[in-house]
Amino acid sequence: MQAEYRCRFGKDTSLEEIISKNAGQSVEELLHPERSPYISGLENAASLIRLHKEKGSEVTVIGDYDADGVLASAIMKMGLERFFGHPVRVRLPKRFSEGYGMNMAMVDEIRSGLVITVDNGIAAAEEVKRAKEKGLDVIVTDHHLPPANGILPDADVIVDPKATGRCGFDGYCGAGIAYRLVGCLVDDPQLLEKLVVFAGIATVADVVELHSDNRNLVNDSCRLLNARHATKGLNILTAYLGIEEVTESDYGFKIGPVINASGRLEDDGPSEVLELLTYDEVFFSPDMDREMCALADKLIKRNEERKEMVTSSLGRIHVNPTESPIVVFDELCSAGIIGIVAGKIAEQYNKPALVFCGTGDTVKGSGRSPGTINLKSMLDAASDLFIRYGGHAGAAGMTTYKKNLDSIQKQCANYLADKGLTGGTAHLYYDKEIRETDIPMILEELQQFRPFGQGNPQPVFKVGTFVLTERSGKYGRYMGSDNQHIKLFGEECDVVGFDMAAKWHGDRVIGVYGTLSYNVFNGFKRPQIEMTDITTYKKEDSSLKKVLSTLLTKKEI
């Protein structure tokens, strides 16, 4: 059955007005965001670091295993090594054997000096207490909310806008906070350019809102990476990914996932990512370059393995589409990817999804919500059934007993029923209907409002009549290892659909919903529609379908 679409705005609504309303910000705020707003604790942290430079102290940075944590660690490592003039130790947690963030084992490893957390630490009150008892100075830099009990760590300095308040902007990711701190210490424009590239990638990968200074970080990052003003290691990774002109979309769908994959699949995988990102040899070193190229290739293949694991898990799982929330168990699924699997299910069925894995009585789970239901509030209704859980409106993690899964589903379902929030029935929306011939002009106008992403979504357009054109005897081609993607050819632009090949049935005239972007290949830029859905053009002669289908030659890329 065809999905029901509704238009958010009137036909005369300007593009500026659409973007402003969707972002919840004025055009002025989007085009001229504030730069480097005040952050409480930043100068105090910088002063303490300067004091430890005078002492010649050892410095340990404690990061995290996701993209934001690894990139924040890279920023702090490179920035502090330049500032101190000696190596800085970075300690990343191991997802499977240690879990998230700062732990007691890490603290016990540190003999003396200064400890700085990045992208974690605001909930590590006991660990910070142990560090202080050992005579260590501790700076906590984080961007997460403080724990529900309100107890903050007794660190020498806390830099966390969400915990301390009194900040001009509290939407930074962990790498954004790290970059701002290093900027107080280092006066080296070339190094700071390389570090802001990291901060911009993390800002997109961690899905924080693209408001205020985050817009500067991402725009600066894309511009500098395209000019190759990045570390040698990151330039190698970008080249191996085949990215000709970097956009924020590449951060979210190509570079970010590669950085994240190692932490999802390997216990100490993030350390390899950190090694590649911070590789920046000034002098030509063919042996090291070859080693880093091999490492980049390894990390990319690891992400491909992650994709295959997600596909396999989705194939094993039996989903009951009538229940809400959807609760499933996959014994063979890795704990590192259950969040991705949950997200895929939530997106497909437009319902909250909880995915659990494990081989014993105790199982780990991850939840995702399609956006219409607050996941954390739903889980609160079944709090007595979890050993521990935590999260926010869109995502959550949890541990429970396998025997509790049915009860969790029932208690959460009762909560949703009481609130009238069953999910699965939301209408789909687009922002404006346009003509195919308008696309190049609209796409050019859109560029000034980048970066798009969380908090500034790309407008979704409807092209009611899109006429396919013949190119080398074909109207399009299938792409992907399983021919799951499709590219259709048009006069003014092309249409690309990821995991949407099955939706095209050979029609030469179609209706398309999607966002607009440029496809860059061999230096040539061509407009394209990244479609979210395809519809049949009702006036199309159905007798053409069979003929046109035979003109499409299946090719892999």
N, C-alpha and C positions, 0 to 999 in steps of 0.2 A: 504494500500500500504506500502511495506517495506521501511523504511527509508534508505537513501543512506549514507553509511559510507565511510570516507576517512582516510587513515593512515597519521599521521603527519610526521613520520620519516621513514627512510629506515630500512630494516630488520636487518642490521648489527649495528644499532645505539645502543650504550651501555645504560644501565639503568642510570648510572651517567649523561650521556649527555642529556638524555631525561628530567630528573628531573631538571638539571641545566638550560636548555633552557626554560622549562615551568615556572620556578621560576624567571627567569631573574637574577640569581645570580650564582656565581661560586660555585663549590663543596666546596671549602675552606670556603666561607662565610656561606654556609648552615651548615657545620659540626662544624665550630668554630666561631660562631657569637660573635660580640663584647659585652662585659658585662658592664652595667651601663654607657653608654655614657653620655657626658656632656649635661645638660639641663639648659638653661638660666633661671635665677630667682630662681632656687631650693635652693641655699644656702641663698639667701636673705629671702626667705619664712621661712626657718628653723631658721634664726636669729631672725625674728620677733616673731615666736612662742616661742623661748627661752625667749625673753623679756617679753612676756605675762605670762610665767610660773613664772618669778620673781615677777610679779605684782599680781599673784594669780587670774588672769582674768577668767571670764566665757567664754566658747568656744562653738560656734554653728557651726555645719557642715550642709551645704545645699547640698543635693544630687539630685538624679533623680529617676524616677520610673521604669526604665528598669534595666536589669541585670547588666550592667556596672555601672549604678548609684548607685544601691543598694550595690553591692560588693565594690565599691569605698568608699561608706559611712561606710561599715563594717570595711574596712581597717583603715580608718581615726579614727573611733570611738575607736576601740581597741588599735590602736597605740597611740593616744593622751591620752586616759585614763591611759595607762601605763606611759606615759611621764609626765603628769600633776599630776597624783595621785588622781584624782577626776573625777566624771562623766562628760561626754561630751554630749551635746544635739545634736541630729540629727533630722533635719527637711527634710522630703521627700515631694515633691509636690504631689498633688492629681490629677491624670490624667483628670478626668471628670469635677471636680468643679474648678480646678485651672489651669491646663495645665502644660506645660513643664517648668522646671527650676525655678530660683529665681524670686519671685514676691514681690510686695509692701507689701502684707499682711504679708509675712514672715519677712520682714525687720521691720515692725511695732511691731512684737512680741518680738523682741530682745531688751533688755534694755541696755546692755553694753558689753564691752569686744571685743572678736575677732570672726570674721565670716570667715569661709573657705568654698568655694564652691568646689565641686568635680563633674566632668563630665558635668559641665554647668558653666555659668557665663560670658563667653567671649562676649555674646551678651546682657548682662544685664547692660548697661551703666546707665540707669535711676535708676534702683534699687540700684546699687552700689553708685550712687550719693546720694540717700536718706540715705543710711547707713552711708556714710561719714558725712552728715549733722547732723546725730544723735550722732556723735562722735565715731563711731565704726571703728575699723581697719578691713580691708578686704583683704584677700588673695584669688585670683581667680586661681583655678587649673582646667584646661579644656584641651580638645584635639581637639575641633572643630575649623573650620575655622572662622576667625573674620567676622562680618557682612559686607555686600556688601558696606555699606557707609564708611567702614574703621574706624569707631569710636570705640575705645577700652574703656572699663570701667576705671574710674580713681581710680583703686584699689591701695592699698599700694604696693602689689606685684602681678604680673601676671606670672603664670607658665603654659604656653601653647605653645609648640613648633611650632604649626602651625600659631600662632599669632605673636610671638616674634622673631622667627628664631634663628639663632646662636646656633643651637643644633646639637649634633652628630647624633641624630635620632629623627624623628618627627612622628613616626608611633604608639606610645603608645595609648592605650585606656585610659579612665578616671581612671580606677582602677590601671593601670600601673603607671600613674603619681602619684597617691596617695601613692602607694607602695614605689616609689622612694623618695618621701618627708618624709614619716615615717622612711625610712631607714637612713635618715640624723639625726634623733632624737633618735631613740631607739637602744640600744645595747643589745638585748635579742634574741639570736639565735632561741630559741624555738618559741617565738612569731612571729618573722619574717618568720619562716617556715610556720606558719598557715596563715599569711597574703599573702605570695606569692602564696599559693594555691588559694586564692580568686582572685588574679591578673591574674593567668593563666586561670581560668574559664572565667573571663570577657574578656580576650583577644580573646578567641575563640567565645564567645557568641556575642561580639560586631562586629565580622567579620572584624577586622583590619588585616593588612598584617603580615604574620608570617615570618618577616625578622628581622635581627639584634637581639636586646635584647628581643624582643617578643618571639623568639624561646627559649631563656633561661627561660623566665617566664613560658611558657607552659610546657616545659620539666621538670623543677623543680617542678611545680605544680602537674603534673601527678605522678611523682616519690614519692613525699611526701604524696599525698592523698592515694596512694596505700599502703604506710607504715602507714597509719592512723595518720600522723602528721598533723592533721587538727583540727578545733574546734569540740567539741562534737556534736554540732548541725549539722554541715556539714557531719560528719561521720554517724549520724542517717539518714539524707536524702539519702546519698549514699546507705546505707544498705536497706532502704525502696524501693529504685529504683531497687534493685536486681543486682547492678553492682559488679561483682567479681574482675575485673581488669580494672581500669579506663584508658581510652585513651582520646585523644583530641576529638575524635568523640562523646564520651559520653558527653563532655562539650557542644558540639554543638547541639546534638539531644536529650539529656535526662536531664541533670542538668540545662543547660541554659534555656530551655523552661519552666521548672518548676518555676525557679526564675522569669522569665518574665511574666508568666501567671497571677499572682496576680495583677500586675500592669495593665494588659490588661482588667481584668474583674471587679476588685474592686477598688473603689476610694482610699481607704487607705490600699489596699492589700499589697503593698510593705513593710509596717511597720511590718507585720507579718513575711515576709521573713527575714527582718533584725533581728528580734528577734530570729529566729531559727538559722541563720548563726552565730550570735555572742554568742550563748549559749555555755558556756565553763566552767561549774562548775568543780572545782578541786575536791571537796569532793562529795562522792556518795550521791545523792539526788533522791531517787526513785520516789517521787511525781513529781519533776520537769522533770525527765527523761521521765516519762509517759506522762506528758503534752507536751513535745517537740516531742515525738513519734507521739502523736495525731496530733500535728501541721504539722509534716512532711507528714503524711497521708492525711491531709486536703489539703495541697498545691499540692500534686500529683494528687488528685482527681479533684482539680480545673483546673489543666492542661488538664486532660481528658475531662472536661467540655468544655474547650477552643477548643480542637480538634473537639468535636461534634458540636460546634457552627460553626466552619469553614466548616465542612461537610454540615451542614444544609444550610448555606449561599450559598455554591456552588451549592446545589440542587435547590435553589430558583432562582438563577440568570439565565437569558437567555442571552447567549453569541452569538453574530453574528461573526462567525469565519472569515468572509470575510473582516471585517473592521480592520483598524490599525490606531491609537491605538484602543484597545477594551475599551469602556467606559460603565460601568454598574452601576445601582443603586439598593441597597437593603435596603429598609426602616427598616427592622427588624434587620439588622446586627449591632453589637456593634462597636463603633468607635475604640475600643481597638484591634479589630482583622481584620479590613479592609485591613491592610497592608499585613497580611498573606494571605488573600483571593486573593488580587491583585498578590502576588507572585506566588500563585498556577496557576492562569490563565495565567500569563506571561510565566511561565515555560511550561504549556501544549501547548500553541499556538505559542510560540516563538515570541511573540509580546508584546509591552508595554501595560500595563493594568492599568486603573484608576477605582477604586471602591469607590462609594460614599454611604453615609448613612445619615439618619436624618429624622425627622418627620415634620419639618417646612419648611419655604421658604429657610432658610439657611442650607446648607449641608456640611458635612466634607468628605474629600476624602483622599485616599492614593494611590500612584502609585508605580509600580515596572517595571523595564526593564529587559529583558532577557540577556542584556549585549552588544548587538550589536548596541543599540541606546542610546544616552545620553538623559536621561529623563528630566533633568533640562533644557537643550537646547530646547527640544520639548515644554515644558511648557512655556518657555519664549515667544514662538510664539503666545500664547493665554493669555499673562499676563493681558490684559485688562479685561478678563472675571473672574478673581479671586479676591476675597476680600483680601486674602493673600495666599502666597505659598512659599515653600522653599524646598531645598533638594540638591541632587547631581546626578551623572550620573545614579546610579542604583535605587535610592529610593527617594520619595518626599511625602510631605504632603501638603494639601491645604484646603481652605474654599471658597465656592462660593454660588451662588444662584441656586436653583434646575432648574430654567428656563434656565440656561446657559449651561446645560450639552450637549445638541445637538450641540450647537455652539462650545463648547470646543472640542468635537470630530472632528468637521469639520475643525477647524483651525489647530489643531494638525495634522490631516490627510493631509491637504494641505502642511504643513511644511515637513512631512515625504516624501510625493510624490515629492516635489521640490528637496529634498536631495537624492531621490532614495533609501529611507530607509523604505520600507514597512514592513519588518520583515516577519517571518513565512516561509522563504525559505532557511534558513541556513542549510548547510550540518552538519552532525554529525561526530565527529572525535574520533579516538582512537589513542593510542601512539605506540603500538607494538603488533604484533601477537605472541602468545606463545602457547606451548603445555600444556595440563593438567598436565603432569608429571613434568613440570618445576616449577609449582606453589610453592611448599614448599621452594625451593631454592631461587626463586625470592622474595618471601614474607620475608624471613629471611634477604636478602640483603636490602630490603626497609626500615627496621626498623631504620637504621642509619640516614635516611633522615627525620624522624619525628621531629616535628609535621607537619602533612599535614593540609591544609586548604587554606584560602584566601592568595594568593601570593605564595603558594607552593602546587599546586593541586596534588592530587594523580594521578599517571598514570592510564589511562584507557587501559585495555588490551582486545584483542580479542582472544578467545579460539574457533577456528573454528570447532573443533570436541570434544565435551564433552559427554562422555558416562555415562549414569546413571546406577547406580548399585542398586540391590535389597537389602533392609534392612527390615527384619521382614515382608517379603511379599509385601513391598511397595517400590516405587521409589521416594517417597517424601511425603510431607504432607502440607496441607493448614494451615495457621496460622491467628490469628487475630479474633476479635469479629465477623466480617462478612466474614471470610475466604478470605480476600483481599490480604494476603501475602502468599508467597509460599517458601518452602525449598525443594530442589531437592538433592538427594544423589549421590555422586561420589566416585571413588576409592581413589583419592589423597586428595580431598576436597569436600565440599558441595557448592551448589549455593543457595543464598537467594535473594528473590526479594520482595521488599516492594511495595505494591499496584500494583503488577504485576502478580497476580495469573491468571488473565484472558488471559495472553499472552502464557501460556503453554497449549498445546493441546494434551498432552499424548505422545509426541515423546520420545523415549528412547535415541536417539542421537540428540543433539542440538548444535547450535552455541550460544556463550554467549559473551556479551560485559560487562565489569564491572571493579571494583577496587578490590584489594585484602586486606583481613584482617584476624584476628584470631577471632574465636568464642570461648569464655571461658565459660565452664559450669562445675560446681562441680570440679573446679580446673584443668580440662582437656582442653588443647588448640588444636583446630583443624582449619586448613586453610579453608577459604571460599572465594567465589567470591560474592561480593555485586553487583548484575547485574543491569545494566542500560538498557539493552535490550536483547531479546532472539530471535534467528532466527531458522528457520527449517533447519535441515541438509538434503540436497536434496537427498542423497543416502539412507536415511532411508526408510524402507519398510512401506508404509502408512497403510498397513493392521494391523500393530501392534498397531496403535493409539487407536483403540477402546478397545482392550484388556488391554493395559497398563493404560488407563484412569480408568478402573474399579478397578485397584489395588491400587489406591490412596484413602485412607480413610480420609475423612475430619475430622480434629481435630482442636479445638481451643486451644490457649495457653494464 
